[in-house]
Amino acid sequence: MSADQPEAHPQSTTSAGALCDPVQPIAQAQTPANHLLAVLRAVRPRQWPKNLIVFMALLFSIDDKWQLADPSSWLDLLGWTLLTFLLFCLVSSADYLVNDIVDRESDRQHPRKRKRPIAAGELSVRAALIWAIALAAVAIGGAFAITWSVGAVISGYLALMLAYTFWLKHIVLLDMMVIGAGFVLRAMAGGLAIDVPISPWLYVVTALGALFLVINKRSAEIKLLKDGSATHRPILEEYSPELLGQIGALVTASTLIAYGLYTFTAENLPNNNSMMLTIPFVLYGLLRYLYLVDKHDEGGSPEEVLLRDRPLQADILLWIATAATVLVVFRD
């Protein structure tokens, strides 16, 4: 296993040399099927649910841009939104491949990430880079085929994430804020794909919600790796559990307040403030996630929490159902 690599430098290399790997373990001869399986694992399909945020614009335009009882009004919108979702899956997967190339040495020091195909030597740097370029090209080309604005957003997302991989993730606080910006770009692309304006408040809530997840992920990493956390991710040395706890409390409260203000003030919502009925679901979701992080150490992989925790899944579905009902029943 490549985790036993001698004298591996603990910090990720961010120069051009990061794309070359003179000490990468030599992978055994693979069949095409095994190669594709390694690629599939490397592009992290479990992370793709993050891109569902692009459906936000479609959900909140119900009974405005489209009517549920008239399929002809929403089939095309659903198709464009679904295509945008798939393109974000491709472009984010391209970024994951580049990130794993750059971080392969530090990943080999991590008890879980050492099993990633590139770090484990199951997928060569050259093959991963080729796949990354191909996925990015398809994603950006497809995005510009939708509209120039969607193409610009997805291109900007890729540029931001690559800047994060090579540089921004080493800057304290900014390393977490960039992740929030990535989610905002997802939501923006969803609105642009179907020509639906999104309330600025929803962008704020999206950014804060993403920051909430990132803070808890950092806390979980420090807790899991303990004294070796800085070896895997050097930026963790800048954070203490106390600091993350204080930031987390601030962001959690800000997320709930921002969402509450959104339900009361957004121009595209019913005038009777009925969207406030969804606030309890947001509050429960935040508290449930904090409980899972504190009692079950599950904050390190938000996507796995979402895929495993039935109460959280039920809460999200109830939030969607309640929001849709409010929009259908009370929207003028």
N, C-alpha and C positions, 0 to 999 in steps of 0.2 A: 504494500500500500504506500502511496506516495507521501503519506503523512510522516514517514520516517526519513524524508529527504534530509541529508546532513547540511548544516550551516545555512539554512534558508533564511534570507533576510526577512525580518518581520514586517516591514512596511512595504505596501504595494508600490511598484515602480510606475511612475507616471510619464516617463520619457518614451520616445519612439521604441526604445529597447524593450518596453513592456510587451510589445507584440511579437517578440522573438523569445524563444524559450530553450536556451542551451541545456538546461538541466531537467526539462520535462521528462517524466517517465516515458519510456518507449512502450507504446500500446502494442498489444499482441495483434496479430493479423485478425481482421474482422470481416465477417460477411456483410453484404450490403444491409441486411436486415438488422444486424447488431449495430452497424453504424447509424442507421436511421433511429434506432431506439436510443442511442447515446445522444443524438441531436435533439430528439424529442424531450429527453430529460433536461438537456442543457438550456432549452428555450423556456423552461419553467411554465408549463401550461397551468399549473396551480396558481400562478400569479395573474392569469388572465381575468379572473373575476373583478380585479381592480378597474378594468376598462369598462365595466358595466355602467360606470358613471356617465358615459355618453348617452345613455337612455334617459337621463334626467330631463332633458328638454322635451322629449317625446311624452313622457309621463305628465309633466306640468302644462302641456299644451292641449290636453284632453278637453273637449267641449269648447275649444277656442279655435285651434288650428285644424282639429279633426273631431269627428263624432264617432263614438263607439258603435252606434247602430248602423253606421254607413261605412262598410269596409273600403269602398272606393276612395274614401277621404283619408284613410290611414295606411293602406297597403304600401303605397310608394314611400311614405315617410318612414314606415317600419323598415323597408328595404334599404333606404339610404342610411338609416341609423345602424342597422345591422352591419352594413358594409363598413361604416366608420369604426364600429367596434372591432371587426376583424382586422382592419388595417392597423389599429392601435395594438392589437395582439401581435401582429408581425413586427411593427417598429419597436415595441417594447422588448420583444424577444431578441431582436438584433442588438439592442443595448445590453441585454443580459449576457449575451455571448461575449461582447467586448469587455464588459465588466468582469466576467469570469476569467478572461484572458489576462487582464491587468492584475486581478487579485488572486491569481492561482497560487502564489507562494503563501500569502497570508491565509488563504482558504485551507491549505494543507495543515495549518496549525489549529483549525477549528474542528471540534468533535463532530459536527454535522456537515459543514460545508466541504470537508475533505472528501466527501463522497460525490461531489459534483463531477461530471464527466471530464472536464478539462483539468481540474486539480488532481483527479485520480488517474489521469493518463489514458482515459478511455476515448477521448476525442482530442485530436491534435490541434495545436494553435492554428496551423495553416487551414485545416478544414473548418474550424470554428469561425475564422475570419472570413472565409469564402461564404459560408452560410450567412454570416452577419451582413455582409455587403449585399447579398442577393435578397434577403428579407427586407432590408432597408430600402433597396431600389424598388421592389414591388410595392411596398407600403407607400412610399412617397409618390410614385407614379400613379397608383390607384387613388390617392388622396387628391392629387391635382385633377384627376379625371372627374371627381365629384364637383368640386369648385376650387377656384384658386385660393379662396380663403381657408378652406379645409386643408389644402395642400400646404399653405403657409404655416398653419398651426401645427400640423404633424411634423413638418420640417423643423419648426422651432422647438417642438418637444424633443426631437432627436438631438438637436444641437445642445439643448439644455442638459439632457441626460448624459451626453458624452462629456460635456464640461464638468458635470458632477463626477463622473467616473475618473477623469484625469486630474481634476483640480478642486472643485467645490466641496467635495466630501471631506477634504482635509481642513476646512475652515469652520471653526466652532460656531454653532447656532445656524449658520448659513447651510450647513450640511443637512439640517432637518427642514429648513424653510423651502429649499429647492424641491423637496419631495411634494410639499403642499402645492407649489406652483405647477408641478406636473399634473396633479389632479385637476387643477383649475383649467389647464389647457385641454384636458379630456372633456370636461363639461362644456367648454367653449366650442370645441369641434362638434359635439353633438348638436348644439344649437345652430351652428352655421350650416351643418349638413342638411337641415330641414328648414332653414330660414326662420328660426324661432328665437326671439330675443330672450335672454336669461337675466333675471334680476341680479343686480350687483350683490345683494345680500346673499344670494345662493352661492355666488363665487366665494364670498367671505366664509360662509359655513363650510363649503367644500375644502377650502384651504385649512381652516382650523380643524376640521375633522381628520384630514390627512395628517396634520401635525400631531394631533392626539395619538394617532396610531404609531407614528414614528417615535415619539417620546417614549411610549410604552415599549416599543421594540428595543430602543437603546437601553432602557432599564433592564429588560429581560436579558440582553446580551451581557451586560455587566454582571448580573446575578449568575448567569450560566458560566461565564468564563472566569469570573472572580479576578485573581491577580494577573491572569493571562489575557484579559480583555484588550489591553493596549497592544499586545503582540499581534492579535488578529486585526483589530481596527484601531490604529493609532489615535484617532480622534476621540475615542472613548476615554483616553487619559485626561481629557479636558473636562469630563463630566463626572460628577459625584452623584450617588443615589439621592442625596439631599437636594442638590440643584435640580435634578430631573424631577424630583417630587414636587418642588415648588413650581417649576415651569409647567408640569403636568396639571397641577391644580388650577393654575391660571388659564391654561388652554381649555381644560374641561369646562370651567365656568364660562369662558368666552364663547365656546361652541354652543352651549345651551342658550346663552343670552342672545347671540347672533341669530340662532334659528328662531327663537321666540320673536325677535324683532322682525325677522323675515315674514313670519306668519301674520303679523299685524300690519306691516307697512308695504309689502310688495304690491305693485299696481296690478299685476296679472292674477292676483288671487281674489276670491270672493270678498265683497265689501263688509260682510257681517262677521269677519274675523273667525269664521268657522274652522280655518286651517289650524287654529290653536288646538284642536282636538288631536292633532298628531304629535304635540309636544311630549306627552307622557311616553310615547314610544321611543323618541329620541333620548329622553332622560334614562329610560330603562336600558337602552342599548349602551349608553356610555357607562352606566353603573355596572351592568353585566360584564362588560369588557374589563373594567377595572378589577372586578371580582376574580375573573379568570386569570388575569395577570398576577394578582396578589396571592391567590390560593393555589393555583394550578400551574404557575410558571408558563403560561401559554402566550405571552405577548411577543415572543421572538418571531413568530410567523403569523401575521394577521390573517393571511389567506387560509391557513389551516384552521384557525379558530372559526372562521366563517363557514368552512366546509364541515366542521365537526360538531359545533355547538348547536343543538336543536333549539333551545330557548332563544338564542340570538337569531337564528334563521326565522323562527316564528315571529319574532318581534319585527324583523325587517319586512316580512310579508304582510303583517298587520299594518305597518306604517304605509306601505304601498297601497294596500286596499283602502285604508282610511283616507289617504290623500286623494286617490282617484275618486272615491265616493263623494268627498267634499266638493271637488271640482265639478263633477257631473251634476250634483244636486243643487249647489248654491251659486255656481258661476252664472253671471248675468248673460 
